[in-house]
Amino acid sequence: MNTTKSVTPTQKESLFNIGESFYALESLLIENEGEITEEIDQWLAEYQAKESDKIDGYCYLIQKFEEIASESKRLAERAASYSTKVKNLKDRLKLYMEVQGREKIETPRFTVSVCGNGGLLPIRLHEDVSEQNLPDQFIRSYREPDLSAIRDAILRGDEEAQRFATILPRGTHLRIK
């Protein structure tokens, strides 16, 4: 006979549920005309501890995720460095094979060959050609708002700029020490 009990983990309260409990506690204090009973005192101590633990957990996760993001950035920089080394080694090996007039070389582990590229034919503008002297049919153009110019104009009091945009208050951010 199996006597093992199934235990379900207790669900922790969310940060906002903990905050709601403080509002309920405030209502209870108002009902009791400000008198702090032993029950209210215990409840307050319990929810202050829960709030502290929850915020500590948030900060721990934020710190760990920042560390992971930083490590990811470091690895991305390292990968870029290795990609550059790979390109340089391939270019050097290709140049060697072209100078030697060899299209294919076999080694015990690898077969290396110089192959033609597929895809669209490459194109290069003549040295004396710039985008200013190309006809419109050969130019891509796009428009985008110049937010810096709009901001500067609004700050100078330009009414036309104020028709298109509004200066917003600066946002806030969280600092964890």
N, C-alpha and C positions, 0 to 999 in steps of 0.2 A: 504494500500500500504506500502510495506516495503522499507524504505529508508536507511537501514543500509549498510554501505560500507564495503566491504571485504578488510582488510588490510593485506598485506603480509609482513612478517618481512624482514628487509634488511639483506643481507648476508654480514658478516664481511670478510674482506680480510685476507688471510693467511699470516703468518709471512714472507714467501718467496715472496709473491706478494708485500708486503710492501717493502721488500728489493729490488725487481726489480724496484719499483718506484723511489728508490734512484738512481739507474743506469740511468733511464730515465731522472731524474732531473740533473744528472751529464752531460748527453749528451746535454740537453737544455742549461746548463751553458756554455759548450764548444761552442755551436752554437752562444750564445750571447757574446762570447769572455770574459767570466767571469763576465759580468755585471749582478747584481742581481736586477731583476725587481720586482715590487710589486707582480706580479703573481707568480714568482719563490719563493719569500719570503713567500707568503701565502701557496704555495704548500709544501715548506720545513717545515714550522711550522705544517701544517696538518699531514704530514707523520711522523714527529718526534713524535707528540702526539700519532698517531696510533701505531707506533713502541713501544713507552713506555707503552701504554695500553695493547698491545698484549703480550709483555714480562712480564708485571705485572700479566696478566691473566695466562700465562704459570707457573710462579713461584707460584701463588696461588694454581693452580691445583696440581703442584708437591708437595707442602707442604701438601695439604689435602690428597693426595694419600699416602704420607709417613706416615701421622697420622693414616690413615685407616690401612695401612700395620702393623704399630706398634701395633695398637689395636688388629688386627687379631692375631699377634704373642702372645700378652698377653693372649688373649682368648684361643689360642691353648695350651699354657702352663697351663692355668687353667683347660682346658678340660683333658689334660694328667694327672693332679693331681687328678681330679675326676675319671678318668678311673682307676687309681691305687687304689683309695678308694673303687670303685665298686669291683675290683678284690679281694681286701683284705676282704671285707664283704662277698662276695660269697664264698671264700675259708673258711672263719670262719664258715659260715652257713653250708656248705657242710661237714666240719669236725665234727661239732656238730651232724648233722644227721647221719653220719657214726658211730660216737661213740655211739649214742643212738640206732643204728641198725634200723633206720627208712629210708625207701626209699621215702616216700611221707608224706607231712604235708599240711593240708588245714587250711587256716585262713579265716576270713570273706571276705578279698579282694584278696588273692592270694592262688595258689596251687603251692607248691614247691616240686620238686622231684629230686632225684639223678639218673641220666641216664647214660648209657654207651655211649662212644664216637664212632662215625663212622669214615670213612676215612681209610687211610693207617695205618697198624699196627705200633705202635711206636717202635723205636730201640734205644739201648744205647750200645756204645762200652765198652768192658771190661776195667777195670781200667788200666791194663798193656798194652793196645793197644794205639799207637799213629799213626799219619799219616805216619811217617817214616817207620814203619814196616808193613804197609798194602800193598798188591800187587797193581800194577798200575791199574788193572781193577776196583778197589774200590776207586780210587782217581779221583777227578775232577781237572782239571788244565786248566789254561788260561794264555795267555800272553798279556801283555800290555806294551806300551812304558814307560820307566822310564824317564820322561821329565826332572826331576831334574838332573839325572846323565848325560843326553845328554847335558843339558845347561852347567853344570860344565865342561864337556869335551871340548865343543866348546870354552868356556872362557879360558881354558888352552891351546887352539890352536890345539886340536886333529883333524887331517885332516879326519880321518874316520868318526867321529861324524858330521863333516861339510858336509859330503855326504848325510846325512839323514835329517838334520834340519838346520834352520837359526835362529839366534837371531833377534828378532824384536824390534823396538823401543818401549819404554813404551807408553801406550795410554794416553789419557787425560780424564778428568772428569769435570763435572760442579759443582761448589760450589755456593750455594745460601745463602746469609746472610741476 
